[in-house]
Amino acid sequence: MKKAVAAFLMAMASAAAMAQTTPAGLWKTIDDDGKTEKSLVRITDAGGVITGKVEKIFDPAKANAKCEKCEGALKDQPVLGMTIITNVKQDPEETNLWNGGEIVDPNNGKSYKVRLKPVEGGKKLEVRGYIGTPFLGRTQTWIRVE
């Protein structure tokens, strides 16, 4: 009985640790300057497909901003509540990396390919948006809130 309880507790601890090393959660986005807090983005995993939605905008002057430069369905939509990360999946070969989807930058309306990589035990998330190859892009480091 003690072995079964110990095994159960270890499995639960392992699951909790694993949950922290995925992109799923609430993240504080930090601007490219590495200092300015911009928003909170909730990243969810639905059947292995990652999406991210803007939950809060910190700058009161931008709280009602619309994506004026976006194209298609996102054109003139409110940034608050907007899904900015779509169709991201865990890399089958590099299990600490999620890629294959897109991220929208509401500031310029452009969509980029995206790579998500939890770092520091899942406390931070490296978000790399790029065109063509990951080499041609930029990375922001987001901070886990929950």
Secondary structure, 3 states (H helix, E strand, C coil): CHHHHHHHHHHHHHHHHHHHCCCCEEEEEECCCCCCEEEEEEEEEECCEEEEEEEEECCHHHCCCECCCCCHHHCCCECCCCEEEEEEEECCCCCCCEEEEEEEECCCCEEEEEEEEEEHHHCEEEEEEECCCCCCEEEEEEEECC
